Amino acid sequence: MLRIAVPNKGSLSQPAMEILREAGYRQRDDSKQLALVDPVNEVEFFYLRPRDIAVYVSAGRLDLGVSGRDLLIDSAAAAEETLSLGFARSTFRFAARPGTATCVEDFDGLTIATSYEGIVAKHLAQAGVSASVVHLDGAVENAIQLGVAQIVADVVETGASLRNVGLEVVGEPIMTSEAVVVRRAGTAISPPAQRFLRRLKGVLVARSYVMMDYHCPAEHLNEAMALTPGLESPTISPLRTGVHVAVRAMVPTSDAQHVMDALYTLGARAILTTAIHACRL
């Protein structure tokens, strides 16, 4: 039976369970439940602290786990990213009081407060910078004001929380993160794990595309096909009138409205889009 770790709390937990449900897997209804068996799909899920998942997977007791790229790297565990999932995106950056530093090279001899000392230490080593790293749990914005450090390193979205305490972003992003599937480093992906990953990939594609159907004047078919090429080729069906043809193709969700406008200008009508709940490509 495939054994998979799922975050039991935090920003990763709910989106992870949602994508697993969309992929056809049972998920817990009680947040206190720490394990769940899905006998139909021959999978056992373990709900673990997000920071610990890469460590458990690297120990070889679990086949796969859903974690954050930042947590994977910070753990220094013998696990590796297998599939990016596209949610819980974040950017990790340094911040300081104005005038303290302009780039990471200015950090020599300073102290940096962070909840991700593994990521920070690795980044400093790559940059050849010698600085002290202090671990703090939770938000680190107040570390400078309270005299713990001169620099902080944390997840930054809009930067508003940093500006509220008089800090500014310094240098380039340390890394960008998102939810990922991880497996033990250097191991082959078993057939059951491959099936699991195919299901998740199918959900990711389904979320990114809609199915578009429309009736197009035959004389403008080539132009319409250029707008909706599909993944390999659109499906073309003749209509009884002989003047129009029916076209069906997958279209990126982000482009759907623009494509519909362009098709309408060509003379296409009965333009419909429908959600795709799952697929295999």
N, C-alpha and C positions, 0 to 999 in steps of 0.2 A: 504494500500500500504506500502510495506517495505521501510524504510528510512535508507540510508547508507551514512556515511561520508567517503570521499576519500581525501587524501592529495592534496592540490592545487599547491604545489611547493616542491622543494628539491629532495633529492635522492630517496624518497619514491614514488613520484608522478607518474613518467612514468612507472616504473615496476608495480605499483598498477593498473594503467589503462590497462596495457597489459594483466595482469592475468584476469581482469574482462572482457576484450574483448574475450579472449580465452574461458571464461566461458559462453559466449553468450550474454553478456550485452552491451548495447549501452554505449559509453563514449563520452565525449565532444571533439570537434575539435578546439574549441577556448579557449585559456587559460584564457580569461577574463570571461568565463561563470562560474557562481557560483552554478548553479543547473541544473539538467537535469532529465527529466522523461523518463523512458523506459516503455511505456504502455504495450508492449507485455509481458514483464516479471513482470509487476506490482511492479516496483522498482523506487524510486526517489533517485538520488544521489546528495549529497551536497559536494562541493569542499571547504575544510576548511584548515586553517593553521594547519600543522601537530601537533604542540604543544597543540592545543585546542581541538583536536578530542576526547580524553578521557573524557574531561570535559563535552562536549556536550552530549556524550553517557551516562555519569553518570547522567545527568539531566533528562534522560528519554524521550527526544524529538526525539532521533534517536535510531533505533533498534540495529545497528552495526556500526563499524567504522574500517578503516584500519589505523594503526599507527605503531610506533616503540615501542618495549618493553621498551626501555630506556625512551621514552617520557611518556609512560603509568605510569611507576613507579615514574618518576620525578614529574608528575602532582599531585600525591596523591589523584586522583579522585576515586570515588566509581565505578570503572570499572575493569573488569578482562579479562585476556587473554583467548580467546576461540579457536583460531587456529593459529599455526605458519605457515608462508608463505614461509620461506626459502630464501628470498632475502633481500638486504640491511643489511647484517650481519656486525657487528662491535664489538670491544672490548673496554671497558671503563677502564682506568687505571690511577694511580697516577704517577707523574713524578716530579723530582727535580734536582737541581745541585748535582753533585757527592759529596758524603760525608755528605749530609744533613740528610738523613734518609735511613734505610734499610728495614723498614717494617712500617705498619700503626700505630703500637704502639709508634713509634718515633714521631708522629705528635702532641703529647700533647703540647698545648700552641702555636702552629704554626697557620698560616693563609693559607687557601686553596682557590685558585681561580678556578671557574668552571662555566659553563653554566647550570649545572645540580645539583643545590644545594639540591634538594629533594633526589636524589640518594646518594649524598655524605653524607648528614646529617644522613640518615638512616644507611649507612654503618658504619659511625663513631660511632653512638649510639650502633650498634650491637657489635662493637669491644671495647666499653667502653672507647673511646678516646675523650678527650675534646679539640676541635680545632675550630677556627673561620672559617666561610665559606663566601667568597665574591662572589657575582654573577657578571659575565661578559657575555655579549652577543658576540657570535662568537668565533673565535680562542682565546685561552688563553695562548699560548706559550710564549708571551712576558711579562706576568704578573710578573714573578720573576725578570727579568732584570729591569723592570720599578718600582720595589719596592712595588708592590701591595700585593704580597704573597710570601711565601717560597716554597709552593707546588702548583702544578696544577693538575686538574683531567679532563681528556678529552678523546674523542674517539681516539684510537690508532690503526693504521693499520700496517705500516712497522716500525714506530718509527723514520722515517727520519726527519720529521719536528721538532721533539723534539731534536734530535741530532744536527740539524742545529743551534739551539740556546743554545747548551751546556747542555742539560738536559738528564737524563736517567730515565728509568722506575723504579718505586719503588714498591716492593711487588707483591702480586698476583693480577690478574684482579678483578676489583670491580664487573663487570658483563659482560655478553655477550648479545648482542641485535640483533634483526632482525625484519622484518615486521611481524605484528600479526593482527589478527582480534580481536576486543574487544567488549564486551557487558556490560551492566549495571550489577554491582555486585549483585549476589543473585537472579537474574531473570531467569525464564525458557526460553528456546529457542523455539520460536514459530515455527509452521510448515513452514511458508514462509522463516524464517531465517534458518531452518534446510535444506531446499531445496537449499538456497544460499550457505551454507557451503558445502553441498554435491558437488555442481558444482565446487567450488574452490578445494576441495580435489581431484576431478576427474582430474582437470588440473595439480595439483601437482604430482599425480601418473603418468599421461601421460608424463610429463616432465622427470620423473625419469626412465621410461621404454621404450624399443622399442619392436616391435613385430618381432620375428625371425621365419623364415620359412626355412626348409631345407629338402633334401632327404638323408635318412640315410640307410646304409645296415641293413637289418633286424637282422643280427647276432650281431650287435653292438648297438641295440636299447636301452638296459638297461643302457649302459654306456652313451649314448647320453642323455637319460632322466635324468641321474644324473647331467649332465651339464646344462640342461634346464628344471628344474622341474616345471616351471611356478608358478602361484600363488596358484593353487590347483592341477592341473595336466595338462601336455601338451595334445594337440589334436593330435591324431594319425590317419592317413588315409592310407589304403593300396594303393599301386600303381599297375598298370596293369601288370608290369613285375613279381611281386611277390618277387623280390629280394630286393627291397628297399621299405621304407615306407616314407610318408610325415609327417613331424612333425611341429607343430606350438606352440610357447610358448612366454610369455612375459619374457623379460630378462632385468635386470638392465642396463641402458645405460652405466654406468661406467665400466661394465664387458663385454660389447658386443664384443669388438675386441678380448679379450682373449678367450671368449667362441667360437667365430668363428674359431680361430686358433686350439683349441682343437678338435672341431667337424671335421675340415678338416683332422686332423691327424687320426681320427677314420674312415675316408673314406666318410664322409658326403660331399655332393656337392650341387650346386644350393642354397647356403646359402645366404639368403636375410634378410635385416632388413628394417623395415618401421617405420616411426614416428607414435606415437599415439597422436591424437589431443585432445581427451577427453575420459573419461571412467567413469563407475560406478562399484564399487566393492562390 
